[in-house]
Amino acid sequence: MSTVRKTINRSDLIEPLNALLALQEPVTPGERRAAIAVGEAALHRAGSYKGFQYLPTELDENGQLIPGYDDTRRRYS
């Protein structure tokens, strides 16, 4: 009888979440907040949360946040 695997690789979870956060449409801010919460919880539980970084589309040519940026578009490093 084979053993059932009960865990997944973190990257198998985080990579699709980051892809979802990067989408412009039709993802809503609420959906992005849910993805962020799932990613944060998984990384914290695994002891590998290292903060987040903003997507390049949220930064101007000087690397500063664009006024009025959408904080639901962050991604994790």
N, C-alpha and C positions, 0 to 999 in steps of 0.2 A: 504494500500500500504506500502511495506517495504522500509526502508531507505537504501540507498547504502553506504557502508562504503568506505571512500576515503583515508584512511591511513592504514599503516601496522605497526606491532610491529617492533621495531628496530632489535630485535634478529632474526626475520624472514628474514631480509635482510642481516645482518652482519654474521650470522652463515654460510650460503652458500658461502658468499664471502670469509670468512676465510678458508673454506674447499677447495675452488678453489685455493687460494694462497698456500695451503699446498701440492697440487698435484705436482708431479714431471713431468709427461708427460700426455697428449700431450699439456698442456697449455704453451703458449709462453710468453716471458717477456712482450710483448705488451698487451696481454690479462690480465696478472696480474696487469700491470699498470692501465688498465681500471677499474679493480675490486677495486683497491686501491682508485682511484679517486671517484668512486661511494660511497664507504664506508666512505671516508673522508667527502665528501659533505653531506651525510645523517647524519653523527654524528655531524658535525659542525652545520647544520641547526637545529638539535634537541638540541643543546647546551650540548651534552654529549661526545664530543671528548676528550679523555684522553691520546692522543699520541699512540704510537705503541710499540710493542716489536718484537724482532727477533725470528724466529722459532728456536727450539733447534738444528735443522740440520745446522744452520748457525754459531753455536758456538762450540769452541773446549772444551776439558775436563776441562779447567780452566774458562769457561764462556766468553772467548774472541772471537771476530769475527774472522772467518776463513779468511785468506788473499784471496782476489778475490771473496768474497761472492756476491751473486746475490741479490741486494737490492730490487728486485721485489717480494721477498718472505716474506716480513714483514706481520705481522698481528696486529690487533688492540685489545687493552685490553678493 
